[in-house]
Amino acid sequence: MTIFEKVLEIYQEYYICLHCLGRMFSLLGTDTTNYDRGKSLLLAMTMENHRVYLSRHENHDQAIVILKILAEKARFNPALSVLEREGIEYSKRNLPEKCYLCNDIFSDVPTYAKIALKSLNNLEFKNFLVGTALNSQIVNKEDNFKAHFNLLDSESFKNHFNREVGKELSLILQKPSEFTNPDITVIYTLGFTSSEVNLVIRSTFVKGRYNKFIRGIPQTHWDCRACRGKGCELCNFSGKQYKTSVEELISPEFIKEAIAEGSKFHGAGREDIDVKMLGKGRPFVLELKNPKVRTIDLEKLQKRVNKRNKNKVKITDLAYSSKEQVKNLKFNAENTKKVYRALTSSLENISKEKFETLLNELKITFENQKIQQRTPNRVSHRRADKIREKKIFQIEGKFIKPKVFEFIVEAQGGTYIKEIINGDNGRTKPSFTEIFGFPIECKKLDVLKIY
């Protein structure tokens, strides 16, 4: 069966618009629109059958039948004009008929574009993408239609709608469509007689480094363990385990500036609550969710955050980032090297000479060696109980008092430094306690460098 025969077969049963006719043969021919493809098909058929009619050949009567189908059932104006010019009678329809497949949705694309424009007001974005969630009635009707006529070269309703509305919006907004990583995705929930628009706004990501100069605050917000964030007497109805966090000290200014609905803090690992983060700081990415403003003055925000949190938290090296960099930040966290300073105390007095001897044993035992760490008791309630293998690169030590020593430890990211020192009742092997032969406890711990 030729394409022309297939077109006649369709119109003998159903009326479909030129957009949908073109869609049914969308994979055939390039560099045209579905509307123009559909119109070209009907025009070619009209021209050919007009030629046959004028030639008075044996197919003369058949040409009239086809021209009537094109005029009456396809409602194609050039075919109507031919019949009128040649004085051929045909049935005239007073009431307009809607497209069987799209219910004339594709003839009203500007209206659907205007619906989205209302939602896009007051939003900053450079590009966008249109997506559609179709009512099952549309999908089922089209699937049955294609199966009935054995149409294998068609384009879906969704693809055509997304492209045509996207072109209309792009023209109005003077902004391009972006298929890989759009700032905003306009999602139409579409039925034959109803439509709704929702926006998916891509998060803005800002990377940098932070220093934490005080002990006693976590990196991110913690819900109260007792009420799980609902608020109770134990947390003074705040819903929080700790009064504040690095995240809560940094993020409010960014949320305010971007007019965002919220944020999520992504760190390259995290220090314990009682540990300071010194040196050049820890890498982080701040994700701003559903921002209305995407271009923010990072230098101004950095100064504002640092002024508000003087002697508490400091941020540096701010720059725009991406979701991909968040993944890399998480993935590479354990492949980093970190330098720690630990102030320790022991239960026994030792001389400086004895300390130097034990320090040498520590260096022989640990430097450039791997150790086995079972999940520490102190975090076993929230971490999987397993054995982790970590590498220690370098250890330096300083005798301060007979019971007080300072150590500088360079280790692989994710190493539990406190447990290297105290041994955690044998869960970390070897340990400083094991080498010294008596308990060593970490009293203060600082992260000096991450690289």
C-alpha positions in Angstrom: 0.0 0.0 0.0 1.4 3.4 -1.0 1.4 6.4 1.4 -1.4 8.0 -0.6 -3.5 4.9 -0.3 -2.9 4.9 3.5 -4.0 8.5 3.7 -7.2 7.7 1.9 -7.8 4.7 4.2 -7.4 7.0 7.3 -9.7 9.7 6.1 -12.4 7.3 5.0 -12.8 6.5 8.8 -11.5 9.5 10.7 -10.8 13.2 10.4 -7.3 14.1 11.6 -5.6 17.5 11.3 -2.6 18.3 9.2 -0.3 18.2 12.2 -1.4 14.6 13.1 -1.4 13.5 9.4 2.2 14.6 9.1 3.1 12.9 12.4 1.8 9.6 11.1 4.6 9.7 8.5 7.2 11.7 10.4 10.1 9.3 9.9 9.7 9.7 6.1 11.4 12.8 4.7 13.5 15.4 6.6 13.9 19.2 7.0 10.2 19.9 7.3 7.5 20.1 9.9 4.7 17.7 10.5 2.2 20.3 9.5 4.0 20.9 6.2 4.4 17.2 5.7 0.7 16.6 6.1 -0.2 19.5 3.9 2.2 18.4 1.2 0.6 14.9 1.2 -2.9 16.2 0.7 -1.7 18.8 -1.9 0.1 16.2 -3.9 -2.9 13.9 -3.8 -5.2 16.8 -4.9 -2.9 17.8 -7.7 -2.5 14.3 -9.0 -6.2 13.5 -9.0 -7.0 16.9 -10.5 -4.7 16.0 -13.3 -6.3 12.6 -13.8 -9.8 14.2 -13.8 -8.7 16.7 -16.4 -7.2 14.0 -18.6 -10.5 12.2 -18.9 -8.7 8.8 -18.7 -10.3 5.7 -17.4 -9.6 6.6 -13.8 -11.6 9.8 -14.2 -14.4 8.7 -11.8 -12.0 7.4 -9.2 -10.2 10.8 -9.2 -13.5 12.4 -8.4 -14.1 10.0 -5.5 -10.6 10.8 -4.1 -11.1 14.5 -4.5 -14.4 14.3 -2.6 -12.7 12.4 0.2 -10.0 15.1 0.4 -12.6 17.8 0.4 -15.3 16.3 2.6 -13.4 14.2 5.0 -10.0 15.7 5.1 -11.5 19.2 4.8 -8.7 20.2 2.6 -9.4 23.7 1.0 -7.4 23.2 -2.2 -9.5 20.0 -2.9 -12.7 22.0 -2.1 -11.6 24.7 -4.6 -11.0 22.1 -7.3 -14.5 20.6 -6.9 -16.1 24.0 -7.0 -14.0 25.1 -10.0 -14.9 22.0 -11.9 -18.6 22.1 -10.9 -18.5 18.8 -9.0 -21.1 18.5 -6.3 -20.0 17.5 -2.8 -21.4 17.4 0.7 -20.8 20.6 2.7 -20.4 20.3 6.5 -21.7 23.2 8.5 -20.3 22.1 11.9 -16.5 22.0 12.2 -15.1 18.7 13.2 -12.2 18.3 15.7 -9.2 16.1 15.0 -9.8 12.6 16.1 -6.2 12.2 17.6 -5.4 15.6 19.2 -8.8 17.2 19.6 -7.3 20.3 17.9 -4.6 20.7 20.6 -2.0 21.1 18.0 -3.9 23.9 16.3 -3.9 25.8 19.6 -0.2 25.7 20.5 0.1 29.4 21.3 -2.5 29.1 24.0 -0.6 26.3 25.7 2.6 28.4 25.5 0.8 31.3 27.2 -0.3 29.0 30.1 3.4 28.3 30.8 4.4 32.0 30.6 2.3 32.7 33.7 4.3 30.2 35.7 7.6 31.4 34.4 7.1 35.0 35.5 9.7 36.4 38.0 12.1 33.4 37.4 15.6 33.9 36.1 16.7 31.2 33.6 18.9 31.0 30.5 17.2 28.0 28.9 14.4 25.6 29.3 12.8 22.3 28.2 9.2 21.2 27.6 8.0 17.9 28.9 4.5 16.3 29.0 2.6 13.8 31.1 -0.3 12.6 28.9 -3.7 11.5 30.0 -4.1 7.8 29.4 -7.1 8.5 27.1 -4.8 10.3 24.6 -2.1 7.5 24.8 -4.6 4.7 24.3 -6.5 6.4 21.5 -3.3 7.0 19.6 -1.9 3.5 20.2 -5.1 1.9 18.9 -5.2 4.2 15.9 -1.6 3.4 14.9 -2.2 -0.3 15.4 -5.5 -0.2 13.4 -3.8 1.4 10.4 -0.4 -0.3 10.8 1.4 3.0 11.0 5.1 2.3 11.7 6.8 5.6 10.7 5.0 8.0 13.1 6.0 10.4 15.8 4.5 10.3 19.2 1.9 12.9 20.4 4.3 13.8 23.3 7.3 14.5 21.1 5.3 16.7 18.7 3.7 18.6 21.5 7.0 19.2 23.4 8.8 20.4 20.2 6.0 22.7 19.0 5.3 24.3 22.3 9.0 24.6 22.9 9.5 26.4 19.6 6.6 28.8 20.5 8.0 29.5 24.0 11.5 30.0 22.6 10.2 32.6 20.2 8.3 34.5 22.9 11.0 34.3 25.6 13.9 34.6 23.2 15.6 31.8 25.1 16.8 28.5 23.7 15.7 24.9 24.5 18.3 22.9 26.3 18.0 19.1 26.2 20.8 18.0 28.5 20.7 20.2 31.5 17.9 22.8 31.3 17.5 25.5 34.0 13.8 24.9 34.0 11.7 22.0 32.7 8.1 23.0 31.9 5.9 19.9 32.6 2.4 19.8 31.0 -0.1 17.4 32.5 -2.3 17.2 29.4 -5.7 15.8 28.6 -8.1 16.4 25.7 -10.0 19.0 27.7 -7.7 19.9 30.5 -4.1 21.1 31.1 -1.9 21.9 34.0 1.7 23.3 34.1 4.3 22.4 36.7 7.9 23.6 36.8 11.0 21.6 37.6 13.6 24.1 38.5 17.2 22.9 38.4 19.1 23.6 41.5 21.9 26.1 41.6 25.2 24.7 42.9 27.9 26.8 44.6 31.2 25.3 45.7 33.8 26.5 48.1 35.8 25.6 51.2 34.8 26.2 54.8 36.7 26.5 58.1 35.1 25.6 61.4 36.8 27.5 64.3 34.6 26.3 67.2 33.9 22.8 68.6 30.5 21.5 69.4 28.6 22.0 66.1 28.1 19.4 63.4 28.6 20.0 59.7 24.9 19.7 58.8 21.5 20.0 60.6 20.7 17.0 62.8 17.1 16.2 63.8 16.5 15.5 67.5 17.1 11.8 68.1 14.1 11.6 70.5 11.4 13.2 68.4 13.0 13.0 64.9 12.6 16.7 64.2 9.0 17.1 65.4 9.9 19.0 68.6 9.9 17.8 72.2 11.0 18.8 75.7 14.4 17.3 75.2 15.2 19.6 72.3 13.2 22.5 73.7 10.8 22.0 70.9 13.3 23.0 68.3 13.4 19.7 66.6 17.2 19.9 66.5 19.8 17.7 68.2 22.2 20.7 68.2 21.4 24.4 68.2 23.2 25.1 64.9 25.6 23.6 62.3 28.0 24.7 59.7 25.2 24.3 57.1 22.8 26.5 59.1 25.4 29.2 59.6 26.3 29.4 55.9 23.1 28.6 53.9 20.5 31.2 55.0 22.3 34.1 53.2 22.4 32.1 50.0 18.8 31.0 50.2 17.7 34.6 50.7 19.8 35.9 47.8 18.7 33.2 45.4 15.1 33.3 46.7 15.3 29.6 47.0 12.9 27.2 48.7 15.7 25.5 50.6 19.2 24.1 50.4 21.3 21.0 50.9 24.9 21.0 52.1 27.3 18.5 50.5 30.7 18.1 52.1 33.8 16.3 51.1 33.6 14.1 54.2 32.8 15.6 57.6 34.7 16.2 60.8 33.3 15.2 64.2 31.2 17.7 66.1 34.1 18.4 68.5 36.7 18.8 65.8 37.9 22.0 64.2 38.4 22.4 60.5 41.4 24.6 60.0 44.0 25.3 57.2 42.5 26.0 53.8 39.2 24.4 54.8 37.1 21.5 53.7 35.6 21.4 50.1 31.8 21.7 50.0 29.0 22.3 47.5 25.8 24.1 48.5 22.8 23.1 46.5 20.1 25.8 46.3 16.7 24.2 45.6 14.1 25.9 43.3 15.9 29.2 43.0 14.1 32.1 41.5 17.4 33.9 41.0 20.3 32.0 39.5 22.9 34.8 39.2 24.1 35.8 42.7 27.1 37.9 43.8 29.3 35.2 45.3 31.9 37.6 46.5 29.4 39.8 48.3 27.8 36.7 49.9 31.2 35.4 51.0 31.9 38.6 52.8 28.4 38.7 54.4 28.6 35.1 55.7 32.1 35.6 57.1 31.2 38.8 58.8 28.1 37.3 60.4 30.0 34.2 61.6 33.3 35.7 62.6 35.4 33.4 64.8 32.9 30.6 64.1 32.8 29.7 60.4 34.6 31.0 57.4 34.0 30.3 53.7 36.4 30.9 50.8 37.0 30.1 47.1 33.3 30.4 46.1 32.4 29.5 42.5 29.5 28.0 40.6 29.4 24.3 40.5 27.2 21.4 39.2 25.4 18.2 40.2 28.3 16.3 38.6 30.8 17.9 40.9 28.6 16.9 43.9 29.0 13.3 42.8 32.7 13.6 42.4 33.0 15.3 45.8 31.3 12.3 47.4 33.0 9.7 45.3 36.5 11.1 45.9 36.1 11.8 49.6 37.9 8.6 50.7 40.6 9.1 48.1 41.8 12.3 49.6 44.6 12.8 52.1 44.0 14.6 55.4 46.4 16.0 58.0 45.2 16.0 61.6 46.6 17.5 64.8 45.7 15.5 67.9 46.3 16.6 71.5 46.4 13.4 73.6 46.8 12.4 77.2 47.9 9.1 78.8 47.3 7.4 82.2 51.0 7.0 82.8 53.9 9.4 83.1 56.7 9.0 80.6 59.9 10.9 80.0 60.7 12.8 76.8 63.3 10.1 75.9 60.7 7.3 76.3 58.3 9.3 74.2 60.8 9.6 71.4 61.4 5.9 71.5 57.7 5.1 71.3 57.2 7.7 68.6 59.8 6.0 66.5 57.9 2.7 67.0 54.7 4.4 65.9 56.4 5.6 62.7 57.7 2.1 61.9 54.4 0.5 62.6 52.1 3.0 60.8 53.8 5.1 58.1 52.8 4.0 54.6 51.0 1.0 56.1 47.3 0.0 56.0 45.3 -0.6 59.2 42.1 -2.3 59.9 39.3 -0.3 61.5 36.0 -1.8 62.5 33.1 0.7 62.8 33.7 2.5 66.1 31.4 2.0 69.0 30.6 5.7 69.1 29.1 5.7 65.6 27.8 2.1 65.4 24.2 3.3 65.9 24.3 5.1 62.5 27.0 3.4 60.5 27.2 -0.2 59.1 29.2 -2.5 61.2 32.1 -3.5 59.0 35.9 -3.5 58.8 37.5 -0.7 56.7 41.0 -0.7 55.5 42.7 2.7 55.6 46.3 3.9 54.9 48.4 6.0 57.2 51.0 8.0 55.4 53.0 9.9 58.1 53.1 10.5 61.8 54.9 13.2 63.7 54.9 13.7 67.5 55.8 16.3 70.1 56.3 15.8 73.9 54.5 18.5 75.9 54.2 17.0 79.4 54.8 13.6 80.9 51.1 12.7 80.3 50.4 15.1 77.3 51.5 14.6 73.7 50.7 16.2 70.4 50.6 14.2 67.1 50.4 15.2 63.5 48.8 12.4 61.5 48.5 12.2 57.7 46.0 9.6 56.7 43.5 8.5 54.0 40.1 10.2 54.0 37.6 8.4 56.1 40.1 7.2 58.7 38.9 7.3 62.3 41.8 9.2 64.0 40.5 9.0 67.6 40.3 5.2 67.3 43.8 5.0 65.9 44.9 6.6 69.1 42.7 4.8 71.7 42.3 1.5 69.9 38.5 1.4 70.6 38.8 -1.7 72.7 40.6 -3.6 69.9 38.3 -2.6 67.1 41.2 -0.6 65.4 44.5 -2.5 65.0 47.2 -1.5 65.4 46.7 1.6 67.7 48.8 4.1 69.6 47.5 2.5 72.9 48.7 -0.9 71.7 52.2 0.5 70.8 52.5 2.5 74.0 51.3 -0.3 76.2 48.9 1.9 78.2 45.7 3.9 77.3 46.1 7.0 75.2 43.1 9.2 74.7 42.5 12.0 72.1 41.5 15.2 74.0 41.4 17.6 71.1 41.5 17.0 67.3 41.8 19.5 64.5 41.9 18.9 60.7 44.8 20.9 59.3 44.7 20.0 55.6 42.7 18.2 53.0 44.1 17.5 49.6 
